Amino acid sequence: MTVDVWELTDPPEATTVVVIGAGPAGLTVANLLRRSGIDCVVLERQSRAYVGQRQRAGIVETRAVRMFESWGLADRVLGGVPSEGILEFRVDGERHLVRDYDHDGSAGPPARICPQQVLVQKLIAAYLEDGGDLRFEAADVSLHDLTGDRPTVRYRAADGTPRSLTCSFVAGCDGDHGISRAAVPAGALTAHAYDHGIGWLTVLADAPPPAHPLFAVSEHGFAAHFPRGPHSSRFYLQCPPDDDPGAWPDTRVRDALRTRLADPALPFGPITDREVFRLRSLVHDPLRYGRLFLVGDAAHIVSPMGGKGMNLALYGADLFARAVRDVVRNDDETALRDYSRRCLRRVWNDQEFSDWLTRTLHDAGDDTLHGPFRRNLARARLDRLFTSPAAGRAFAELMTGVEPD
């Protein structure tokens, strides 16, 4: 006779929200709920050390900074330094500086150059300092009764003990390959997927950061250079989507960057990480199944151009936390019912901007993929960005993320 191991555990614990995943989305949800006096438990399958060192995006846009300020958390969780609000576009070696921030102050606070691992570390510290319940190394997580009044979340604790939690809501913040979205029955969500047909070699190196985040366009292909700390840089090189990172030894990476960035003397130190990935976009609709709400990469993937992925996760976390607060405090489910629609409006807006920027900067360089006609169209868009104040303001509005909700 087979015995269900879950029947051998103590009665389930009860909480209001179970948050699956301790990335930027999950930790922001947890901190905002904690600030609202709403109890929650965060389950993360990795260790705290692993979560705190994951290298990802590095810009917290103006809208997200303003959000953290509104919750009284900005000083506690936003490391890094304020962005100067300037991007450099280097076209065939010619420099063009473009503002990505409204410097008259009407847009709100400046964006922050804050690597994701710094934000995550500070979000963890803030949550635990405020008495939050964060459980690392939670294995075999599974979701049950999502369409009922009290879903159940089962998992194994770090010591192997089976545990279970009942809750009012589940926040699925565990990424594109997590268990949250996998728990949704087939056909309940529609996936809108798009492959951009572009690959990037991404390299983390011990090299001085640029004066400004830098995009470079030339006949040799796209390249970019971004700060990742006072002595560290993230570089990107356009490559075939199925390229092998092993085909890019240090010397080839260095030479390609110096050529594409039009900087023959570019300082370049040891490479600490390299990988090739495809630029792709994905949107799920709706972002809710029963009492499960998808937040961040579990809900959508955005091409990295424009730095919208993490910022969309923070936006969704804010919407979800406020909606739950309305239910708990006022028994008002209006915002909860509207969560998916409001999130998706922002998601599609940012997807369009990211796609526009991706096409523009890749089509404007190497024309072997789409030919000279598309190349000249892309160059015209860049020229308009560099010369038209109206185009510059529209670009800044989209970059800062402060366009009307």
N, C-alpha and C positions, 0 to 999 in steps of 0.2 A: 504494500500500500504506500502511495506517495503522499507525503505530508507537505502542505504549503508552508514554507518557512515563515511566511508573513503572519501565519496564525500563531506563531510561537513568540511573537514580540509583545511588548507592553501595548496598551491601548494607544491609538494614534494621538500625537500632539495636535493641538488646534492653534491656528493662526489666521490672520485675515488674508495675507498675500504670501504665496510662495514664489520667490524669484529664482528662475533657473538661469544660472550663468553670472559670473562676477567679472564681466568686462565693463566698458564704459556705460552701456545701456543698463545692465542689471544693477550696478553699483549706484548709478544716478537714481534709478527708481527707488532703491532701498534707502538712500539718504533722504530723498524728498518725502517718502512715506514716514520715515523716522521724524523728520521735522514737523510733520503733520500729526504726530502722535498715533500713527497707525502701525500696529505690529506686523512684522514680516520676518521671514526666514529666507536667507540666500543660500542656495546650494551650488557649489562649484566643483567640477570633477578633478580639476588640477590642484596642485599645491599652491600655497600663498607665494612661495618663491618663484614658481613658474609664471603665475599670473602677473606678478609685479615686474617681470623683465621682458614681456612680449613687446617687440618693437613694431609699432604701427604708425598711424597718422600723427602729424605734429602741429596742426593748427586748430585752435578752438575759435570759431568764427564769432563775430560781434553779437549775433543773436543769442548764441549759447552763453557767452560771457554775461550778457544782460540777464539771461535766465538764472544763472547761478547767483548773480547779485540780488535778484528779486527774492531768492530763497535764503539770503544771508550766508551763502556758502562760498562766494568767490574767493575771499581771502584765504580760506582754508584748503580749497581743493585745486585752485589754478596756480600751478607752478609756472616756470618759464618767465618770459619777458613779454611786454606788450609789443605787438607787431608795429613796425613803422608804417604799415599800410602801403608798401610799394612792392610791386613785382617787376622783375626785369625780363623782358622778351629780347632775345638776341637772334636776329634774323640775318643769316649769312655774315655773322660777325658784327652786325650793326646793333648797337644798344638802344633799347626803347624802354623807358621807365613808365609804368602805368600804376596809378593809385587803385588800390582795392578797398579804400576806406574813405568815407565822407569826413574830411578833416575840419568841417565847421562844427562838428560835434552833434549834429542833428540825428545822426544814425545811432548814437549811443557809444559805449566804450569801444576802444580798439580791440581787434582780435588778439589772441595770445598765442605765441609760439610755445607750445606746451606738448612735448612728445607724449604719446598715449600712455606709455608706462609710468610717466610721472603723474599724469592725471589719475590713473588707476591706483597707484600707491597712495596718493593723497585721499582719494575717495574711500579706500579701505580704512585708512587711519581715522578719518572723520567718522565713518559709520561705527567702527569699533569703540572709539572714544565716547560716542553718544549712547553706547550700550546696545548696539545692533547685534543681531544673531547671524553670523556668517560661518558656514560650514564647508571647509575645503575638503578635497579628496572624497567627495560624495560619489560613489560608484553605482552603476546599475539603476540610474534614475528612471522611473516610469510614471506616467500620468494616467489617471483613471477617473471615470465619471465626470468628464469635462462638461457635459451638458446638464448635469444635475445641479442641485443647490450647493453641495459641498464636495468639490473635487478632492481626490486623494492623490498625494504624491508619495511614492515609495522609493527608497534608496538604501544603500549600504554605507554606513559611517566609515570613517578612516580605519577603525579597528575591526571592520568586517561585520559589525552588528546590523541586522536589518532594522530599519526605522520606517515610520510612515507619518505623514502630516495630512490633516484635513484643513481646508481653507475655503475662503469665499472666491478668490481669484488666483489665477496663475499668470505670471508674467514670463513669457518665453523669450529670454534674452541670451540664448546660447548659440547664436550664430547660424550660418547657412547649413552646417552639417550636424546641428544639435538634435536632441531628442524631442524638443518642443513641437516643431513643425511636423516631425515624423509621426507624432501622436495624432495628427489630424487625419481623419479617414480620406481615402482617395476620392477626388471629385468635390470635396468641400471647399477647396481653394483653387483659384485659377492662377497659374504661373505664367507671367509674361517675361520671356527670356530673350536676350539679344547678345550675340557674339560680335564684337567689333572687328574681329579679324586681325587684331594687333597684339603683339607680344612685347613685354618689357623685361629686360634684365634689370633687376633691382639689386643694388650693391650698397652695403653699409661699410664705411671705411673710416679709419682714423685719419681724417683730413679736415683742414680748417673749413668752417661753414662759409657760405657766400655772404656778401654784404646784404643781398636781398634774395628771396626765392627766385630761382632762375629757370626759365624755359628757353631752349635753343632750337632753332629750326634751320636746316640747311639741306643741300642735296644729299648729304651723307646720312640723313635720318634725324629723328627727334632725340633730344637728350634733355635732362633736367638735373638740377643740383639744389638740394634743400638742406637746411640746418637740422641737426638732430642732437644738439648739445654744443657746448663751447669748443670741443675738439673733435667733433664727429659730424659726418655728412652722409646723407642718403643721395645716391645717384641713380638715375634711370637712363637706360639706353633702349631705343626701339630695336626690336629683333623679331624674327619669325616666331609665331605663337608656340610652336613645338620645338624651339631651340633647346639645346642642352647646355645647362650652366657650366658644365665641364669644358665646353668649347671656348670658354671665356677666361683664360688665365689672367693673372694680374696685369701683365704687360699689355695684353690686348685691350682690357678694360681701360687702362690708363691712356693708351694711345687713342682709342676711340673717343674718350671723353675730351681729351685735349683738342682733337680735331673738330668734334661736333660743337663743343662749347667755345670754339675759336679762342682757346687759351693755351698756347704751347707750353707755358710755364706753370700750368695748374699744379699746385702741391697735391701730392697723392701718397697716402700712407697705407698700412696694411689693411686688407679687406677682412672684415670679421663676419660677414654674412653675404651670401649671394643666392639668388633664385630667379627663375623665369616664370612669369605668370601671364595668362591671357587676360586682356581687358574685356570684361563682360558686365552686363547689367541684368538685373532680375527684380521683378516686382510681383509680390503675391497679393491677391485680392479675393476676399476681404482679409483684414489683419486680425480677425477674431473667429474663434470657434467655441461656442458655448461660453465658458468662463475662462478660457485661455485667450490671452492677448499677446500678439507677436510684436516685439520691439527690437529695433536695430537690424543687424544682419540676418536674423531669423525671418524678418519681414521683407527685406530688400537688400540688393547689392548694387552699388553704384560704381561705375568706372572711377578710378582714383583721381582723374583729372578734375581739379576744382576743390578737392578736399572735402567732399560732401558726406562721405560715408559715416564717419564718427559723429559729425554734427547732426545728421538726420537721426542717428540713434539717440542723441541727447534731446532732440526735439520730441521724439516719440515718448521718451521717458518722462518728460515734463507733462505732456498731455495725459498720459496714463495716470501718473501720480495725482494730478489735479482731479481727474475724473473719479478715481477711487475715493479721494477726500470728499467729493460732493456726495457720494453714496453714503459713506460712513457718517458724515456730519449732518447731512440734510435729507438723507434718503432720496436723493435726486440722481437718477440714472441717465439724465439727458446727455451729459458729456461722454459717458461710457458708451452709449448707443452711437454717438457721433465720432468716436475715436478713430475708426477705420477711415471714414470719409475725410476727416481733417488731416490725418497723417498722409493719406494717399495724395491729397491735393499738393502738399509740400513735396512729397516724394517725386511726383511726376514733374513738378517744376524744376527740382534740382537735377533730375535725370536729363531733362531737356538741355539745361545749361551745361552739364557735364559732357553730354554727347556733342553739343556745339563746339565746346572747347577741344574735345578729343579730335573731332574731325578737322577742325581748323588747323591745329598744330601739327597733325600728322600729314594731312593732305598738302600743306604748304611746303613741306620739305621734299623728301624722296618721292618722285612721281611715278615710280614703277608700278605701284599698286592701282592707282586710279587715273593716271595720265595727266598731261599738262593742263587740260581744261579745268579739272577739279583743283589742281595746284594753283592756278591763277585766281580761281574763285576764293580759295582760302587766303591767298595773299591780299586780295581786295578786302576781305573781312578784317585782316590784321591792320591794313593801312587805315581803315575806317576807325578801328579801335585807337590807333596811335594819333589820329589827327582830329577826330570829332569829339568835342566836349560832351555832346549828348550820348554818343556811344560809350564814352568813358564812364559817365554817370550810371548808365544802365549796367555796365559790367561791374562797377563797384557795388551796386545794389544787390546784384546776384551773388557776388563773392561774399559780401558781409552777411547775407541771409536775412536781411531786415525788410524785404519786400512785404506788402500787406498780406495778412493771413487769409 
